[in-house]
Amino acid sequence: MNEDFLAQRLAKRKEQGLLRSLKLNEGLIDFCSNDYLGFANSGELHSLIAHFPVPPQHTVLGSRGSRLLAGNTAFAEELEQFIADFHRAESGLIFNSGYDANAGFFAAVPRKGDIVLYDELIHASVHDGIRMSKVAAISFLHNNIEDLREKLEGINESKPDSQEVFVAVESVYSMDGDLAALSAFSETCENFNARLIVDEAHATGIIGKEGKGLVNELGLEKKVFARLHTFGKALGTHGAILLGSKLLRSYLINFARPFIYSTALPYPALVAIRCAYELLPKADQQRSQLMQLIIQFKKEMKLMTGFEVLESSSPIQSVIIPGNERVRKVAESLQEAGFDVRPIVAPTVPAGRERLRICLHAYNTEEEVKKLFGNLMAFGAR
Ligand SMILES: Cc1ncc(COP(=O)(O)O)c(C=O)c1O
């Protein structure tokens, strides 16, 4: 079969310096994964999962259908309420991934005539949902409350009564690692009667008491319309939950297509999520080790000259190395030296803001961070 058209498109991508390929990272020191607390590899979590009872009705491997058909279980429903209670939300609906949850929400909840305002650094899954809903959408400057306010004022001047306005932010931004000014965003949304949606993907497990997230830490549970918590990052498993009212849950069951038209997560996956949530409140030691490492990283970085690091108090630390080719080269040299560090290139980030995205984990050591800096410094000097 002639597949020249695919080859041509890939060649064009390569010419533009944008070709993606899969890489194996076995044996490298992990400065790349989202497993911030080490749950994915935790013996304690594995043991909890291994000892979790499997009632006879759950001995089938797959869930056997969408939640709306054969895939629903009392266990899934209880788990949703258990997680909702943990984060102090009224209700929750599990999706197969954070991508599905965001895409499903933004394709289903805003309708023609409504408006979505989103932070310019919002995750691709929100963009894809907005695109599917065909709703009007406007970006505001990253974490810039003034810009959001101006845009909301503009909208308010000619706003029909039936129009709903949605504002999408992340607690911890996935590329820059900085925290949203969430209290200010919440207040502004309240003033303009806009509905705030908070993606807590990178805050889950890390921020707030017992890792409940930034919304909980700031006591904004009642002010936020919907929250996303993902299980594939600090929880070390897979899937996601959208938290909100019972009404929102019913709405999503009716209109969120990734929920309706996809096979539900199977029992073993739900058990892993349940066990990870049982472990989460007990992971203070991992959280404090991680915080110590973040402090050390920032200290070491201050000693480096010639590199810009984005301001971040989260495990995501970005070192700016402008130029796709240059940042790729630096990352390759670090990989050769044994560190799993990945480059983030344009257009994923704006041209000139290409970077090494360094993720810190509770299981990284001070020594590893020191060695990483040694290598980075040597490269910078070359
Ligand atoms: C901010 C943010 N939201 C949503 C997602 C999607 O989550 P998942 O990996 O569970 O699909 C990601 C994943 O990278 C993310 O960084």
The ligand as a Gaussian input file, in Angstrom:
#p B3LYP/6-31G(d) Opt

LIG

0 1
 C       -2.779000      20.030000      33.369000
 C       -3.143000      18.706000      32.804000
 N       -4.443000      18.396000      32.670000
 C       -4.831000      17.211000      32.174000
 C       -3.911000      16.272000      31.790000
 C       -4.383000      14.963000      31.223000
 O       -4.353000      13.978000      32.202000
 P       -4.142000      12.438000      31.824000
 O       -2.676000      12.228000      31.661000
 O       -4.749000      11.689000      32.944000
 O       -4.868000      12.217000      30.525000
 C       -2.547000      16.532000      31.925000
 C       -1.557000      15.512000      31.515000
 O       -0.472000      15.754000      31.170000
 C       -2.145000      17.781000      32.441000
 O       -0.864000      18.096000      32.574000

